[in-house]
Amino acid sequence: MVSCAGLVPVMRLAEQAGLLDAVTDLVRLPTDKGANPAGKVATVVAGMLAGADSIDDLGIARHGGMRSLFGGVFAPSTLGSFLRTFTHGHVRQLQAAARRTLIGLAARTPILTGADTLCFVDIDSMLRRVYGKQKQGVGFGHAKIGGYNVWLRGYNPLVTTLSTPLSPPVVAATRLRSGNTGSSRGAASMIAETITIARACGATGEIVVRADSAFYAKTMIAACRRRGVRFSVTTRIDAKIRTACAGITEDQWTDIRYPQAVWDEDEQRWISDAQIAETTYTAFAGSRHAVTARLIVRRIRRDDPRQAPGQQELIPAYRYHTVFTDSPFTLIQAEAQHRQHAVIEQVNADLIAGPLTHLPSGRFSANDAWLTCAGLAHNLTRAAGHLAAGTFTTARNTTIRTRIINVAARLAHRARTIHLHLPKHWPWQAAFENLHTAVHPAPG
């Protein structure tokens, strides 16, 4: 018996995308603990695909009859020693292998459908809390929990993703940083790297880089302009931004379809508490990085308890959200596209619900390598969802893992061939067959 029969087509997809060849060609680790890096990385990724979130959990790849399905599966203790062998340079080698694998997946599966027309690059950071005081590189970083600002000990991973209007995001690059690192540190070089990856994955059309206000910095926008891509970055509401917002006249505001908006048939418009407008704004004025572009402003009606009853209609109070962008799209399109930057939060949530539940090692570079493998597992899961088709194209990683990968099966050996006997009356049989057919060549 095996409990993760879905690993068979997914790991075959990884092999076809060039994961094993890329790791063999690029990763060079010292001593016997670094031997056979391709097999060890594949075992780590396979464990993550099945739901492992610690080094001990990687043993799921060798339980039951898994050794009959896969060769060269390593024990968790061996994988722990392997990860601890990594230095920063070796992590960069593994990241290069991950980039090559993503390019192979993009050529093999429709994970970036429509990238030849429009592709979005999103960047964000997250704080992963750890409790071991002896872990290398931990620091106290800022987080918001329940609406309160708190300082937590942990790591600060930086993640970039690629997506299109037709495809959910895949992880393009990762970088582990200490917990007390500012969000924008290293963002410019990450964006430059991600743009190169996007173009290698077939993003020959318009590329738009989206980020929140933590990445509103000169170097970030300069990196976008040097590489000929568009930017869409949330700005902080400072005195200059407030002045620009105040200069927008009342007739320039447009109602938009916002959550709980209602369509008025008589007036043929959305009745909503959100309105948008735009003006021209020069960011970083007075420096050599000065940039003049569009400032898109969204305002939302805010109830002020200090106002007298009825005064809110006469003197309404608003909360403003501003986006600095050189997007070529119309006002409504550009504003809606920027709000969709929130898709990267779903990627972070999927990673946290999976391999990044823990950063398991006491060594910083080992955790950085773990983060890179987590990105690989995410991309393979997304590619498997596309090949399974149907609702799995946009399903969460947890759903794909539960319904397609973690499927019990009985092994049967006939004529030197292994057969998998899957459950009967299984609701997701068609999706599994789609995936299996896509990665296994037709006989003859």
Secondary structure, DSSP 8 states (H G I E B T S, - for coil): -BS-TTHHHHHHHHHHTTHHHHHHHH----TGGGSSHHHHHHHHHHHHHTT--STGGGGGGGSTTHHHH-SS---HHHHHHHHHT--HHHHHHHHHHHHHHHHHHHHHS-TTTTTTTEEEEEEEE--EE---TTSTT-EEEEEEETTEEEEEEEE--EEEEEEETTEEEEEEEEE--BTT--TTTTHHHHHHHHHHHHHHTT--SEEEEEE-GGG--HHHHHHHHHTT-EEEEE----HHHHHHHHTS-GGG-EE---TT-EEETTTTEEE-SEEEEEEEEEETTTSTT-EEEEEEEEEEEE--TTS-TTHHHHS-EEEEEEEEE---S-HHHHHHHHHGGGHHHHHHHHHHTTGGG----SSHHHHHHHHHHHHHHHHHHHHHHHHH-GGGGS--HHHHIIIIIS--BEEEEETTEEEEE--SS-TTHHHHHHHHHHHS----
